[in-house]
Amino acid sequence: MSYTYKTRGVCASVIEFELNDGIVSNVSFRGGCNGNLKAVSKLVEGMEGKRVVEILKGNICGFKNTSCADQLAIAIEKALLEQGE
Protein backbone atom coordinates (compact mmCIF):
# COMPACT_ATOMS: atom_id res chain seq x y z
CA MET A 1 0.00 0.00 0.00
CA SER A 2 1.26 3.49 -0.82
CA TYR A 3 1.53 6.18 1.85
CA THR A 4 2.14 9.91 1.82
CA TYR A 5 3.18 11.54 5.08
CA LYS A 6 3.32 15.31 5.69
CA THR A 7 6.35 15.90 7.89
CA ARG A 8 6.64 18.27 10.86
CA GLY A 9 9.69 20.20 12.02
CA VAL A 10 12.13 19.13 9.28
CA CYS A 11 13.36 20.40 5.92
CA ALA A 12 11.67 17.67 3.88
CA SER A 13 7.98 18.46 3.43
CA VAL A 14 6.61 15.06 2.42
CA ILE A 15 7.65 11.42 2.59
CA GLU A 16 6.19 8.86 0.21
CA PHE A 17 6.70 5.13 0.60
CA GLU A 18 5.11 1.73 0.16
CA LEU A 19 4.47 -0.80 2.89
CA ASN A 20 3.47 -4.29 1.82
CA ASP A 21 3.43 -7.27 4.19
CA GLY A 22 5.41 -5.15 6.65
CA ILE A 23 8.20 -4.46 4.14
CA VAL A 24 9.23 -0.89 3.23
CA SER A 25 9.96 0.09 -0.37
CA ASN A 26 10.11 3.04 -2.75
CA VAL A 27 10.85 5.67 -0.11
CA SER A 28 11.18 9.22 -1.42
CA PHE A 29 11.43 12.57 0.29
CA ARG A 30 10.37 15.97 -1.07
CA GLY A 31 12.88 18.59 0.03
CA GLY A 32 15.55 18.11 2.65
CA CYS A 33 19.17 17.07 2.19
CA ASN A 34 18.98 15.34 -1.17
CA GLY A 35 22.05 13.09 -0.92
CA ASN A 36 21.45 12.02 2.67
CA LEU A 37 17.79 11.26 2.09
CA LYS A 38 18.53 9.26 -1.05
CA ALA A 39 20.97 7.22 1.05
CA VAL A 40 18.37 6.67 3.80
CA SER A 41 15.88 5.55 1.16
CA LYS A 42 18.35 3.02 -0.28
CA LEU A 43 19.31 1.72 3.16
CA VAL A 44 15.72 0.97 4.23
CA GLU A 45 14.65 -0.53 0.87
CA GLY A 46 13.30 -4.05 1.47
CA MET A 47 13.65 -3.76 5.25
CA GLU A 48 10.95 -4.73 7.73
CA GLY A 49 9.05 -1.62 8.78
CA LYS A 50 9.30 -2.52 12.46
CA ARG A 51 13.08 -2.68 12.17
CA VAL A 52 13.23 0.70 10.42
CA VAL A 53 11.24 2.19 13.30
CA GLU A 54 13.56 0.60 15.88
CA ILE A 55 16.64 2.01 14.17
CA LEU A 56 15.49 5.50 13.16
CA LYS A 57 12.89 6.60 15.71
CA GLY A 58 14.24 9.30 18.01
CA ASN A 59 17.07 10.34 15.70
CA ILE A 60 17.47 14.13 15.85
CA CYS A 61 18.94 16.72 13.48
CA GLY A 62 21.05 19.48 14.99
CA PHE A 63 19.01 21.57 17.38
CA LYS A 64 15.68 20.06 16.26
CA ASN A 65 13.90 17.43 18.34
CA THR A 66 13.27 15.33 15.21
CA SER A 67 14.88 14.57 11.85
CA CYS A 68 13.83 13.39 8.42
CA ALA A 69 14.82 9.85 9.46
CA ASP A 70 12.73 10.18 12.64
CA GLN A 71 9.80 11.45 10.58
CA LEU A 72 10.15 8.40 8.30
CA ALA A 73 10.04 6.15 11.37
CA ILE A 74 6.93 7.94 12.64
CA ALA A 75 5.28 7.60 9.22
CA ILE A 76 6.06 3.88 9.00
CA GLU A 77 4.89 3.29 12.55
CA LYS A 78 1.59 4.98 11.73
CA ALA A 79 1.21 2.92 8.55
CA LEU A 80 1.94 -0.30 10.45
CA LEU A 81 -0.77 0.57 12.96
CA GLU A 82 -3.23 1.29 10.14
CA GLN A 83 -2.44 -2.13 8.69
CA GLY A 84 -2.95 -3.77 12.07
CA GLU A 85 0.68 -4.76 12.61
N, C-alpha and C positions, 0 to 999 in steps of 0.2 A: 504494500500500500504506500502511496506517495504522501508525503507530509511537507507542509510549509510552515515554518515557525518564525514569527516576528520577534527579533531579539530585543533585549533591554540592557542598556548600560554599556554597550560595546560599539566598536566602529562598524562591524558588519551589521546590515539592517535586516537581513533575512537569511535563514538557512533552509535549504530544501534537501530532502533525503528520502530514501525508500527503506521500509522496514517490512521484511517478509519472513515469516517463520522465525522471528527474533533476530534476523541477520540484517545488518546495516549495509546499504549500498548507495551509490550515486549521490554522495554528499556534495553539495555546492553551497558556497557562501556568496552573498551579494555585498560588496564592500569589504572593508577590513584589509588586513595585510595579505595581499594576494599570494605571495610565495609560501608564507607560513600556513595559510588556510588550505592551499592546494596540497601541501604536505600532510596536514591533519586528515584531509579527505582521503588521500591515498592510504594512510596508515590504518584508518578504521574500516576501509573497504573489505567486506566479507566477514567482519568481526561480529560476534554476538553483541547485541545491543546492551545487555546487562553488563558485559565486560567493559564496553566503552564508557558506560556510566561510572563504573567502579574506578576506572583510570582517570577520567577527565573531570568528574564532578568536584567542584571546590577549587579548581585551578583559577588563579587570579592573574590579572594583567596590570602591572605597574601599581598605581595607586587605586585602581578600581577594585571593587569587591567581587568581580566576576571577570570572565574572559570569553572570547569566542568559543574556545574549547568547552568551557563550563556551560555556555549557552547551548552548545550542541548536546551535551550530556543531559541538560534539563529537557530539551526537546525530545530526545530519544526516550527518556524516562516517562515523559507524558504520553508519548506514542505507545510505549509498552503497556502502560496502564489502560489506555483506550482499547488496546487489543486483548486485555485481560491477562497479561503476563506479569 
